[in-house]
Amino acid sequence: MAVKRLFGVVPQRPNLDFALTAREILTFHGAYFGLPARESHQRAAELLDRFQLSERADHMVRGFSGGMMQRLSIARALMHDPAVLFLDEPTVGLDPQTRLVVWDLIREYNRRGKTILLTTHNMEEADELCQRIGIIDHGRMIACDTPAALKASVPGGWLLRLRFSRSTPELADRLRAIDGIREVRPSADGAVDLYADRGGALLPAVVAAASAVGAEIHDVHLSEPSLENLFLLHTGRGLRE
């Protein structure tokens, strides 16, 4: 039990007891971890207030929205004040307002000196919340560093995604020859990813390269240096299981 008290876990899908009220869920959790009844009720009241659930404290959770259930799940994990908090996709499916509330609560807990391990597919979330990020693909760690260092490791930083009427080895060679383009990655569907040190300024040269081989540009998307660019660089654009 002493070891268990060090950890708090929030699963991806809330697993709350629908036969209980929000307050009961918290106090029962506190009792499970050996908190005295008075301390458990006081802490439950504090967490309900912090997570903006006080008005629904004595309501059955079966009527809660997804965001309210997720906030209550996090509050439950914090009842015994764990030193390490595990969060599995904590904001998946939440509306933007609730997501920002959850982000603030995570930051606040971390500022108290607690360790948080967060799994997420939301690159913005990882960038905003994490001090150190590990990217895992098919069970293998493919990159691990601070957000700034990871973004700086993308060749050139910028990603230009283009779709051409025809994509040929000759076109790829001409694109690689453009000053500022660090890497060219063609795909089977006619799309090409260009990793470059700048964005829109390269488009005239890209258009000229395409015209030289009789290809037209059908679609262009520019994105600044980001963790998403890094993820795509290492894993490609195919669907992941």
ABEGO torsion letter per residue (X at the ends): XAAAAABBBBBABBBBBAABBAAAAAAAAAAAAGBBAAAAAAAAAAAAAAAGAAAAAABBAAABBAAAAAAAAAAAAAAAGBABBBBBGAABGBBAAAAAAAAAAAAAAAAAGBBBBBBBABAAAAAAABABBBBBBGGBBABBBBAAAAAAABBGGBBBBBBBABBBAAAAAAAAABBGBABBBBBAAGBBBBBBABBAAAAAAAAAAAAAAGBBBABBBBBBBBAAAAAAAAAEABBBX
